[in-house]
C-alpha cells in the first residue's frame, strides 16, 4: 500500500507547520516529499555485544530490516533518512552478513538513501550504499541525530519511552516526543533501549514538559501529555 491516506497505523503530527505521519511502527513519513525517516536502527548490536562476551540472539539486524521493509512497502518513499546510530558501533558495517547486506541494497534500490552520522557511527561507512551527512535541511525541517531544541528539528538519539498507568497497571512503550515545533523519534532497532520522557534530557530539548508522548500501540498511536506520564 503506497497511499499514506489509506495506510494503517498512522497519526498526523504537525511540526513547524509541516504535516507528518507518525507511523506506529516507529517511523515518520512526509507525504509532500515522499520521505521516510527512521532513527537509531542500531544494526549489529547483537554482534557488538557478542564481541564483549554478552551473547544475544544474532538476528537483530535481520529483524530490524524486515520491519523497515514493511514500511517501505507501505509508503513507497522516494527517499529514506536514517537519523544516526544506524550501526551500533563503527565496526558494524564490516560485520553485516551477506544476506542482510543484500536486503539493505534491495531496500535502497530506486530511491535516495541518506545516512545521518550519529555518536555510535560518526564516520561514513563503506559498502552499505547511500549518502552520508551530519544534518539535512529540507524546507522547514532539519533532520539530525542529537536534538538541539531547534525549531523544525526531527532528531533521534534519546530513544524516548513513555510510561503510563492503564487499568491499574503501568504500561511502557516507545514513543514520539513532540510539540508543535520539534520531535524526538523513537529508536527503531529491535535491540535499542529507551529513556523515559520524564528524564531531564527531554526537558532540556523542549524547555518544559509541555510536549506530547505519542506512544506506539498495536495498530495506532496513543497520545499522552508528557507531564501526565509516570517518571518511574
C-alpha positions in Angstrom: 0.0 0.0 0.0 1.5 3.3 -1.1 -1.3 5.8 -0.4 -0.4 7.2 3.1 -4.0 8.4 3.5 -5.2 4.8 3.3 -2.3 3.2 5.2 -3.0 1.8 8.6 -1.1 2.6 11.8 -0.6 6.3 11.4 -1.4 9.6 13.1 -1.0 13.1 11.7 1.6 15.2 13.6 2.2 18.9 12.8 5.8 20.0 13.3 6.8 23.6 12.4 3.8 23.9 10.1 4.7 20.7 8.3 2.2 17.8 8.2 3.9 14.5 9.0 2.6 11.0 9.5 3.8 9.3 12.7 3.6 5.5 12.0 3.0 3.2 14.9 6.0 1.1 13.7 8.2 4.0 14.8 8.9 5.9 11.6 7.8 9.3 10.2 6.6 9.8 6.7 6.4 13.2 5.0 3.8 12.8 2.2 4.6 16.1 0.4 8.2 15.0 0.0 7.6 11.2 -0.1 10.2 10.9 2.5 10.5 8.3 5.2 12.6 8.8 8.3 13.8 6.3 11.0 16.1 6.8 13.9 18.6 4.6 15.8 18.5 1.4 13.9 21.5 0.1 15.8 22.2 -2.6 13.3 24.7 -5.3 14.6 24.1 -4.6 18.2 23.9 -8.3 18.9 27.3 -8.9 17.2 28.8 -6.0 19.1 27.7 -7.4 22.4 29.0 -10.9 21.4 32.5 -9.4 20.9 32.3 -8.4 24.6 31.1 -11.9 25.7 27.5 -10.9 26.1 25.5 -13.4 24.0 22.3 -12.2 22.4 20.4 -13.9 19.6 22.2 -12.7 16.4 19.1 -11.8 14.5 18.5 -8.1 15.4 19.7 -6.7 12.1 17.5 -9.0 10.0 14.5 -8.3 12.2 15.1 -4.5 12.0 15.5 -4.7 8.2 12.3 -6.7 8.0 10.4 -4.0 9.9 11.9 -1.3 7.7 11.0 -3.3 4.6 7.3 -3.3 5.7 7.4 0.5 6.0 8.9 0.9 2.6 6.2 -1.4 1.1 3.6 0.7 2.9 4.7 4.1 1.7 7.0 3.5 -1.3 9.1 6.6 -0.4 11.3 8.3 -2.9 13.9 8.9 -0.1 14.8 7.3 3.3 16.7 9.2 6.0 18.3 7.2 8.8 18.9 9.6 11.7 22.2 8.3 13.1 23.3 5.4 15.2 22.3 3.2 12.3 25.0 0.8 13.4 25.8 0.1 17.0 29.5 0.7 16.5 32.0 1.7 13.8 32.7 -2.0 13.0 29.1 -2.8 12.4 29.2 -2.3 8.6 32.0 -4.8 8.3 30.2 -7.4 10.4 27.0 -7.1 8.3 26.1 -10.6 7.0 25.8 -11.2 3.2 22.0 -11.8 3.4 21.5 -8.6 5.5 23.7 -6.6 3.1 21.7 -7.9 0.1 18.4 -7.0 1.8 19.7 -3.5 2.6 20.7 -3.0 -1.0 17.3 -4.1 -2.1 15.5 -1.6 0.1 17.8 1.2 -1.3 17.0 0.3 -4.9 15.2 3.1 -6.8 15.3 5.7 -4.0 17.7 8.1 -2.3 19.1 6.9 1.0 20.7 9.3 3.4 22.7 8.1 6.5 22.9 10.9 9.1 26.0 10.2 11.3 25.5 9.5 15.0 27.6 9.2 18.1 27.8 5.4 17.6 28.7 5.7 13.9 30.3 9.1 13.4 32.2 8.2 10.2 30.9 7.3 6.8 30.9 3.5 6.2 31.9 1.6 3.1 29.9 -0.9 1.1 26.4 -0.1 2.6 25.2 2.3 -0.2 23.6 5.6 0.2 25.0 9.1 1.0 26.3 10.4 4.3 25.9 13.7 6.2 25.8 15.4 9.6 22.4 17.0 9.2 19.9 17.7 6.4 17.6 20.7 5.9 14.5 20.2 3.8 12.0 23.1 3.8 11.1 24.0 7.3 12.6 20.8 8.8 16.1 19.9 9.9 17.0 16.2 10.3 19.8 15.4 12.7 20.9 12.8 15.2 21.4 14.6 18.5 18.5 17.0 19.3 19.4 20.6 20.0 15.9 22.0 20.5 15.9 23.9 17.2 12.6 24.9 15.5 11.7 22.3 12.9 14.0 19.7 14.3 13.4 16.0 13.7 16.0 14.1 15.8 16.8 10.7 17.4 19.5 9.8 20.0 17.4 9.9 23.1 15.2 6.7 22.4 12.0 8.2 24.1 9.8 5.8 26.1 6.6 6.8 27.9 5.2 5.0 30.9 1.6 5.5 31.9 -1.0 3.9 34.2 -3.7 1.9 32.5 -6.4 -0.2 34.2 -4.4 -0.4 37.4 -1.0 -1.4 35.8 1.9 0.5 34.4 2.5 0.3 30.6 5.7 1.4 28.9 6.1 1.9 25.1 8.4 3.6 22.8 7.0 6.9 21.6 7.4 10.1 19.5 8.1 13.0 21.8 6.9 16.1 20.1 5.5 19.6 20.4 4.4 22.0 17.7 8.0 22.8 16.7 10.2 19.8 17.2 10.2 16.0 17.5 12.4 13.3 19.0 11.8 10.0 17.3 11.7 6.6 18.9 14.5 4.2 18.4 13.7 1.8 15.6 16.2 -1.0 16.2 14.7 -4.1 17.8 17.5 -4.2 20.4 17.6 -0.5 21.1 16.8 0.6 24.7 14.8 3.6 25.9 14.8 6.7 28.0 11.8 7.9 30.0 10.3 11.1 28.6 10.3 12.5 32.1 14.1 12.4 32.1 15.8 15.8 32.3 17.2 15.3 28.9 13.8 15.9 27.3 13.1 18.9 29.4 16.4 20.3 28.0 15.2 19.8 24.5 11.6 21.1 24.9 12.2 23.6 27.6 9.2 22.4 29.6 7.0 19.3 30.0 4.5 20.8 27.6 5.0 18.2 24.9 3.2 15.1 23.9 4.3 11.4 24.0 2.7 9.6 21.1 3.0 6.0 22.3 3.4 3.2 19.8 0.5 0.9 20.1 -0.9 -2.1 18.3 -2.3 -0.6 15.2 -2.4 3.1 16.4 -0.7 5.8 18.4 -1.8 6.9 21.9 -1.2 10.5 22.8 -0.4 11.5 26.4 0.8 14.8 27.8 4.3 14.3 29.0 3.5 15.8 32.4 0.9 13.0 32.9 3.4 10.2 32.1 4.9 8.3 35.0 8.5 9.3 36.0 9.4 5.8 37.3 
